[in-house]
Amino acid sequence: MSDTKDKQDREEFCMKEKKNKQSQQRDRAQSERNKKEKIPSDVLGSYTGVPQDGEKPEQDADDL
């Protein structure tokens, strides 16, 4: 009977560890998504930055 209880305890512990690991992975993934969402972007290619030296941005071939 003790052997069965030990096995159940180990299985329960393993399940909790697995859930904890999955939760940590989800948290890290969400954190990465949040970081990416904070970066301003424009998929149409409009200039969205602010030059550090006050100059106007150059127009590249992909801007045409």
C-alpha positions as CSV (number, residue, x, y, z in Angstrom):
1,M,0.0,0.0,0.0
2,S,2.8,2.4,0.8
3,D,4.4,1.7,-2.6
4,T,1.1,2.7,-4.3
5,K,1.0,5.9,-2.3
6,D,4.6,6.7,-3.1
7,K,3.9,6.2,-6.8
8,Q,0.8,8.5,-6.6
9,D,2.8,11.1,-4.8
10,R,5.5,11.0,-7.4
11,E,3.0,11.3,-10.2
12,E,1.3,14.2,-8.5
13,F,4.6,15.9,-8.0
14,C,5.5,15.4,-11.7
15,M,2.2,16.8,-12.9
16,K,2.6,19.9,-10.7
17,E,6.1,20.4,-12.0
18,K,4.9,20.0,-15.6
19,K,2.1,22.5,-15.1
20,N,4.6,24.9,-13.4
21,K,7.0,24.6,-16.3
22,Q,4.2,25.1,-18.9
23,S,3.0,28.2,-16.9
24,Q,6.6,29.6,-16.9
25,Q,6.9,29.0,-20.7
26,R,3.6,30.8,-21.3
27,D,4.7,33.7,-19.1
28,R,8.0,34.0,-21.0
29,A,6.2,33.8,-24.4
30,Q,3.7,36.5,-23.3
31,S,6.6,38.7,-22.1
32,E,8.3,38.4,-25.5
33,R,5.0,39.2,-27.2
34,N,4.6,42.3,-25.0
35,K,8.1,43.4,-25.8
36,K,7.4,43.1,-29.5
37,E,4.1,45.0,-29.2
38,K,5.9,48.0,-27.6
39,I,8.0,48.5,-30.7
40,P,6.2,51.0,-32.9
41,S,6.0,49.8,-36.5
42,D,4.3,50.6,-39.7
43,V,3.7,47.8,-42.1
44,L,3.1,50.2,-45.0
45,G,6.6,51.6,-44.6
46,S,5.9,55.1,-43.5
47,Y,8.7,56.8,-41.6
48,T,7.8,56.6,-37.9
49,G,11.1,57.4,-36.2
50,V,12.6,60.6,-34.8
51,P,16.1,61.4,-36.0
52,Q,18.6,61.9,-33.2
53,D,20.5,64.8,-34.9
54,G,17.4,66.6,-36.2
55,E,18.1,65.9,-39.9
56,K,15.4,64.7,-42.3
57,P,15.4,61.0,-43.1
58,E,16.7,59.8,-46.5
59,Q,14.4,58.1,-48.9
60,D,15.4,54.6,-49.8
61,A,14.4,52.7,-53.0
62,D,11.9,50.7,-50.9
63,D,10.2,53.9,-49.8
64,L,9.2,54.7,-53.4
